[in-house]
Amino acid sequence: MSYLPLLLRHSLTSPSRGEGEGPRADTHPLDFENALDNLYAFGKLWMTYDDEPVVSAFHGTMFGSLGGSRLRPLFGYTGFGLFQARLLDNGNVRMRGKETGYFTDLATGNILEQWQNPYTGEQVEVFNFLNDRIRGELTPVMPVFQFGDADDAPTLMNDGATRTNEDGSTPFILPWERLGDQTLLSWDYTHRYRNPVTPERWPSASTGDYINPSEHFTFSCDSQELADRNLPSARFNCGFTRLSPWWPWMRMGGLSEPGILFGRMHSHKRHLGLDEIPRKVLAYTEQHHPEYLEPCTDWDDGFPIGTWEAYAREVAPEVVPTN
């Protein structure tokens, strides 16, 4: 396939170089008190400044608790992304990418298309998530995302680890930590907004008028690699956790007891090309969604949608209004 040589040949060397192995590392220290250095480092960690996208992947398990019960493992959660960035002349970072999110059988690792819900006894159709419109520009001001209706409170990214200037602005200063030869970073978002999957139109799928999904990342990368301006990308290992109401496709809306989903995953970007992706995920994507293995072709503005928004767009309402 045409995309295989493109992505497989994207592999970066270690920042350690011997004589004759290329240019010497440009490792003048990153100033993490400077918003532009924060932007540069964040784009390099999450994405790549290379001419080709870099592949990152995640995999782990999701657990559920109904009515305060013990968390029980329900299914795997896995996927990958293709990401790329541009460092602009003004220091801003332009980004683009696409991502997949699949649910898997715990015993086999196979991607689920049907799932037997242990809480309701119902076999439901799984809604695996695809998003090809990750676009945007990061500036020296911490981004704020507006989900839901106009009157829903916007989400300040990395809330709790940000700093506020006297004028009320929030600079793009991140909570980097140096630990030996490693640099650590935490990144969070915690949304709450009106549920696109409304109880009136999707009574079985909706968990209520509002949803509050959150995701939390803990990155670890090599400090020298992050600081080397000759390298377009830095490898990482990352802990990835997620809290949310039930996914709409689980059809848990009819239950009176409250519940919660918790996911704990590994995430990684090791510059392995397509070998970064779990084999069954790669094979399934090649067969069903090969366009998600192709690089993006534009740098247009865009806005990533969440699973609930995608579900409301793609799944017909259970109840059709009569007027």
Stockholm file with secondary structure:
# STOCKHOLM 1.0

chainA/1-323         MSYLPLLLRHSLTSPSRGEGEGPRADTHPLDFENALDNLYAFGKLWMTYDDEPVVSAFHGTMFGSLGGSRLRPLFGYTGFGLFQARLLDNGNVRMRGKETGYFTDLATGNILEQWQNPYTGEQVEVFNFLNDRIRGELTPVMPVFQFGDADDAPTLMNDGATRTNEDGSTPFILPWERLGDQTLLSWDYTHRYRNPVTPERWPSASTGDYINPSEHFTFSCDSQELADRNLPSARFNCGFTRLSPWWPWMRMGGLSEPGILFGRMHSHKRHLGLDEIPRKVLAYTEQHHPEYLEPCTDWDDGFPIGTWEAYAREVAPEVVPTN
#=GR chainA/1-323 SS CTHHHHHHTCCCCCSCCCTTSSSCCCCCCCCTTSHHHHHHHHHHHHSCCSSSCEEEEEEEEEEEEETTCCCEEEEEEEEEEEEEEEECTTSCEEEEEEEEEEEECTTTCCBCSEEECTTTCCEEECCCEEEEEEEEEECSBCCEECCSSTTSCCEETTTTSCCCCTTSCCBCCCCCEEETTEEEEEEEEECCEECSSCTTTCTTTCCCSEECCEEEEEEEEEHHHHHCTTCSCCCEEEEEEEEESCCGGGCCTTCSSCEEEEEEEEEEECSCGGGGSCHHHHHHHHHHCGGGGSCCCCCCCCCCCCHHHHHHHHSCCSSCCCC
#=GC SS_cons         CTHHHHHHTCCCCCSCCCTTSSSCCCCCCCCTTSHHHHHHHHHHHHSCCSSSCEEEEEEEEEEEEETTCCCEEEEEEEEEEEEEEEECTTSCEEEEEEEEEEEECTTTCCBCSEEECTTTCCEEECCCEEEEEEEEEECSBCCEECCSSTTSCCEETTTTSCCCCTTSCCBCCCCCEEETTEEEEEEEEECCEECSSCTTTCTTTCCCSEECCEEEEEEEEEHHHHHCTTCSCCCEEEEEEEEESCCGGGCCTTCSSCEEEEEEEEEEECSCGGGGSCHHHHHHHHHHCGGGGSCCCCCCCCCCCCHHHHHHHHSCCSSCCCC
//
